[in-house]
Amino acid sequence: MNKFCEDIGEHFGHYLALLFILGFGIASFVFFQRTPQMQIVSAFLTTSFYVLWGIVHHYIEKDLHIRVVIEYMTVALLGFLILWSIIYRA
């Protein structure tokens, strides 16, 4: 737990940007609740910025590897597909 707190303190700006990205994504998803097409756009943009944030964060930390990129893309794709299925009740 102590390592986790140190990491957040050391990279506070990075995690603040991530919090803004995810918060804006949630807010726009709720705001467009009556427009499924805009919810899909909102989900896509949020997941895209999440992947971009992950790549930039790890590039700055000099530990960017292809497996990290694949991991961020996989999590984003899973989140997007879950939201897609919720929106269209598939």
Backbone as numpy.savetxt, mean C-alpha at the origin, in Angstrom:
# Nx Ny Nz CAx CAy CAz Cx Cy Cz
10.13 -6.23 20.22 9.31 -5.04 20.22 10.17 -3.77 20.22
11.28 -3.83 20.93 12.15 -2.67 21.01 12.76 -2.36 19.64
13.13 -3.39 18.89 13.69 -3.20 17.53 12.65 -2.56 16.62
11.40 -2.98 16.78 10.31 -2.43 15.98 10.15 -0.92 16.25
10.16 -0.53 17.51 10.03 0.90 17.87 11.22 1.71 17.37
12.41 1.13 17.45 13.60 1.82 16.96 13.51 2.03 15.45
13.02 1.02 14.74 12.89 1.10 13.28 11.90 2.19 12.90
10.79 2.26 13.60 9.80 3.31 13.31 10.39 4.69 13.60
11.08 4.82 14.71 11.69 6.10 15.05 12.74 6.53 14.05
13.51 5.57 13.57 14.58 5.86 12.63 14.04 6.24 11.25
12.91 5.67 10.86 12.34 5.91 9.53 10.95 6.52 9.64
10.78 7.43 10.57 9.46 8.00 10.83 8.83 8.61 9.58
9.60 9.33 8.80 9.09 9.96 7.59 8.60 8.95 6.57
9.30 7.84 6.47 8.90 6.79 5.53 7.55 6.21 5.93
7.41 5.90 7.22 6.17 5.28 7.68 5.02 6.28 7.71
5.35 7.55 7.90 4.32 8.58 7.81 3.78 8.67 6.38
4.66 8.58 5.40 4.23 8.57 4.00 3.36 7.35 3.71
3.75 6.19 4.23 2.95 4.98 4.04 1.58 5.14 4.69
1.55 5.69 5.89 0.28 5.93 6.58 -0.61 6.87 5.77
-0.02 7.90 5.17 -0.78 8.82 4.32 -1.33 8.10 3.09
-0.52 7.28 2.45 -0.96 6.54 1.25 -2.14 5.63 1.59
-1.99 4.85 2.65 -3.05 3.91 3.02 -4.28 4.64 3.55
-4.07 5.71 4.32 -5.20 6.49 4.83 -5.99 7.15 3.72
-5.27 7.72 2.75 -5.94 8.34 1.61 -6.68 7.30 0.79
-6.09 6.11 0.65 -6.75 5.03 -0.08 -8.03 4.59 0.58
-8.00 4.45 1.90 -9.21 4.06 2.63 -10.27 5.15 2.54
-9.85 6.40 2.72 -10.80 7.51 2.66 -11.44 7.62 1.28
-10.66 7.47 0.22 -11.23 7.58 -1.12 -12.13 6.38 -1.43
-11.77 5.20 -0.90 -12.60 4.01 -1.10 -13.98 4.22 -0.46
-14.00 4.79 0.73 -15.27 5.06 1.42 -16.02 6.20 0.73
-15.30 7.23 0.31 -15.93 8.38 -0.33 -16.66 7.97 -1.61
-16.08 7.05 -2.36 -16.68 6.61 -3.62 -17.52 5.34 -3.46
-18.14 5.16 -2.30 -18.86 3.92 -2.03 -20.02 3.67 -2.98
-20.54 4.69 -3.62 -21.65 4.49 -4.55 -21.20 4.38 -6.01
-19.91 4.44 -6.23 -19.35 4.36 -7.57 -18.30 3.26 -7.63
-18.70 2.04 -7.98 -17.75 0.92 -7.97 -16.54 1.13 -8.87
-16.71 1.77 -10.01 -15.59 2.00 -10.92 -14.52 2.87 -10.26
-14.96 3.89 -9.53 -14.01 4.77 -8.85 -13.36 4.06 -7.66
-14.08 3.14 -7.04 -13.48 2.35 -5.97 -12.36 1.47 -6.52
-12.58 0.92 -7.70 -11.54 0.11 -8.33 -10.32 0.97 -8.65
-10.55 2.16 -9.19 -9.45 3.09 -9.48 -8.72 3.44 -8.19
-9.47 3.72 -7.14 -8.88 4.06 -5.85 -8.04 2.91 -5.31
-8.56 1.70 -5.39 -7.82 0.52 -4.93 -6.56 0.31 -5.76
-6.68 0.49 -7.07 -5.52 0.32 -7.94 -4.43 1.34 -7.64
-4.83 2.60 -7.48 -3.85 3.64 -7.18 -3.20 3.43 -5.82
-4.00 3.03 -4.85 -3.45 2.78 -3.52 -2.43 1.65 -3.56
-2.76 0.56 -4.21 -1.82 -0.56 -4.28 -0.59 -0.20 -5.11
-0.77 0.60 -6.15 0.37 1.02 -6.96 1.33 1.89 -6.14
0.77 2.83 -5.40 1.62 3.68 -4.56 2.25 2.91 -3.41
1.57 1.88 -2.93 2.14 1.01 -1.90 3.38 0.29 -2.43
3.28 -0.25 -3.63 4.43 -0.92 -4.25 5.55 0.07 -4.50
5.21 1.24 -5.02 6.22 2.27 -5.27 6.90 2.68 -3.96
6.11 2.86 -2.90 6.68 3.22 -1.60 7.66 2.15 -1.13
7.28 0.89 -1.26 8.15 -0.20 -0.83 9.46 -0.22 -1.60
9.38 -0.01 -2.89 10.59 -0.01 -3.72 11.50 1.15 -3.33
10.93 2.34 -3.19 11.73 3.51 -2.82 12.33 3.34 -1.42
11.52 2.85 -0.49 12.00 2.66 0.89 13.20 1.71 0.92
13.10 0.59 0.25 14.19 -0.38 0.27 15.38 0.09 -0.57
15.12 0.90 -1.60 16.23 1.47 -2.37 17.04 2.43 -1.50
16.35 3.27 -0.75 17.03 4.21 0.15 17.81 3.45 1.21
17.25 2.36 1.70 17.92 1.56 2.73 19.00 0.65 2.15
19.14 0.65 0.84 20.13 -0.14 0.11 19.96 -1.65 0.34
18.71 -2.09 0.48 18.45 -3.52 0.58 17.32 -3.93 -0.38
17.32 -3.29 -1.54 16.32 -3.60 -2.56 16.78 -4.80 -3.38
15.95 -5.84 -3.38 16.21 -7.06 -4.14 14.94 -7.41 -4.90
15.07 -8.25 -5.89 13.91 -8.63 -6.70 12.87 -9.34 -5.84
13.30 -10.10 -4.85 12.34 -10.80 -4.00 11.52 -9.82 -3.17
12.11 -8.68 -2.81 11.37 -7.65 -2.07 10.31 -7.04 -2.98
10.67 -6.76 -4.22 9.72 -6.20 -5.19 8.58 -7.19 -5.42
8.91 -8.45 -5.59 7.88 -9.48 -5.81 6.97 -9.58 -4.59
7.55 -9.49 -3.40 6.73 -9.56 -2.18 5.74 -8.39 -2.11
6.20 -7.17 -2.37 5.31 -6.02 -2.36 4.23 -6.14 -3.44
4.61 -6.61 -4.62 3.64 -6.77 -5.69 2.61 -7.85 -5.36
3.06 -8.92 -4.71 2.14 -10.00 -4.33 1.13 -9.53 -3.29
1.61 -8.83 -2.27 0.70 -8.31 -1.24 -0.28 -7.32 -1.85
0.21 -6.44 -2.73 -0.66 -5.46 -3.37 -1.70 -6.14 -4.26
-1.28 -7.13 -5.02 -2.21 -7.85 -5.88 -3.27 -8.58 -5.06
-2.86 -9.20 -3.98 -3.82 -9.88 -3.10 -4.83 -8.89 -2.53
-4.34 -7.75 -2.05 -5.25 -6.72 -1.53 -6.20 -6.20 -2.59
-5.68 -5.97 -3.79 -6.51 -5.49 -4.88 -7.58 -6.50 -5.25
-7.20 -7.76 -5.33 -8.17 -8.81 -5.69 -9.24 -8.98 -4.61
-8.86 -8.84 -3.36 -9.85 -8.91 -2.28 -10.84 -7.76 -2.41
-10.35 -6.55 -2.63 -11.24 -5.40 -2.80 -12.11 -5.55 -4.03
-11.53 -6.05 -5.12 -12.30 -6.27 -6.36 -13.45 -7.21 -6.08
-13.17 -8.30 -5.38 -14.23 -9.28 -5.11 -15.28 -8.72 -4.15
-14.89 -7.86 -3.24 -15.86 -7.21 -2.34 -16.74 -6.26 -3.12
-16.15 -5.48 -4.01 -16.89 -4.48 -4.77 -17.91 -5.15 -5.70
-17.47 -6.16 -6.42 -18.34 -6.79 -7.41 -19.00 -8.08 -6.91
-18.80 -8.39 -5.64 -19.44 -9.55 -5.00 -19.27 -10.82 -5.82
-18.05 -11.00 -6.35 -17.77 -12.16 -7.20 -17.58 -13.42 -6.39
